[in-house]
Amino acid sequence: MTRKTVIGASLALLVASAAFVAGPAAAATDEAAVLKHYAELAHAKYEDSLNTAKALDTAIDALIAAPSEDTLKAARAAWIKARVPYQQSEVYRFGNPIVDDWEGKVNAWPLDEGLIDYVDAAYGTESDENSLYVANVIANKHIKIGGKDVDATNITPEFLSETLHEAGEIEANVATGYHAIEFLLWGQDLNGTGPGAGNRPFTDYDTKNCTGGNCDRRAAYLKAASTLLVSDLQDMVTAWAADGEATKHVEADPKAGITAILTGMGSLSYGELAGERMKLGVLLHDPEEEHDCFSDNTHNSHLNDAIGIASAYTGEYTRADGTKMTGPSLSELVAAKDPALDAEMKAKLTKTLDAMHAMAKRAETVEAYDQMIGEGNAEGNATVQAAIDGLIDQTKTIERVITSLDLGTVELEGSDSLDNPNAVFQ
């Protein structure tokens, strides 16, 4: 459903600013400083993601050791907290192949949850597109993948990552990452566009009073997925260290590095967030088209994506412990060349954030995101659409920034939901 939108960035006329009077060497130094700080922010965001995932892992241990309403509630709260820094890191996708190639292990969605565990009868029993639609690996120690018998007796991190995740090369077979853990903590949200999230009972993990069957294997799956999430996030922390592969890659070529920042901003703003994650749901009025569909945490995930986009431009980030990071920024590079364009970019980022905050406030006080996108909910639809409009509008200015900085032709992610809406209904 995703396609590429190609933006031709024509050569802009040089303006008489101090940055350009100083010559290419000074400009390169400025770009190098911006990219160094950009990498430092990435490292901080992934480190915060890692630390909150470790806290989630500890809460999961407590749930498994002593299942109760309290330990399940604590694990859910830890999951929601862990989403904050991770979503703010998503702007590092698209422009950074190292991140984009890795991302599917930790944040892939949507998923056919019948692959993992029991599902409601309304889910159905088969899919023409996925033979593992209701494989239910928690209930079955032997499954077939591609017509071959697979031993699923031991549910380990290696089994999930090497055998089950995207089994049969089907993207909906999401076996790892935040959303697999989300499903195991909340269960299916069976409320449609009515109020309420998933409501998995804590007794699904109580081997003495087991509901749902196979409580020991469900616990094993949850722990394996959590262990794997921590390990995968550690890989990204390492990659963005000062001498890490991702840092070296983005700092190697200043022009390519600045392009990476803007590619991440524009692609997440337009094709991914405004299009695939938001507009598609509004068009279809489908509660399944929400990012955190089991927990009803979608509003927070979208908000933190938008915060991350702004962060990539301003060079500002508030860490999980409250520490505020600032440093050389893309905003400063743009302001040196075109102060009015920089002011426009920051104003549009702020307008989008205001719309996202309004959406999040509505989710906390009026109705959940899946209710907002429901058919016939004019006010809810408009609240989501305002955030979509902000994202689309800020992308137009991102395009102008690309042109202003003489970056040549840059590809941003597109979306049928925005570019060819009729295709969504075919």
Secondary structure, DSSP 8 states (H G I E B T S, - for coil): ---EEEEE---------HHHHT-HHHHHHHHHHHHHHHHHHHHHHHHHHHHHHHHHHHHHHHHHHS--HHHHHHHHHHHHHHHHHHHHHGGGTTT-HHHHHHHHHHH-----GGGTS---GGG-S--SS-TTTT--TTT-SEEEETTEEEE-SS--HHHIIIIITTGGG-TT---SSHHHHHHHHH-----TTSS------GGGG-TTS-SSS-HHHHHHHHHHHHHHHHHHHHHHHHHTSTTSHHHHHHHH-HHHHHHHHHHHHHHIIIIIIIIIIIIHHHHHT-TTSSTTTTTT-HHHHHHHHHHHHHHHHH--EE-TTS-EE--S-HHHHHHHH-HHHHHHHHHHHHHHHHHHHHHHHHHHHT--HHHHTSTT-HHHHHHHHHHHHHHHHHHHHHHHHHHHTT--EEEEE--HHHH-GGGGG-
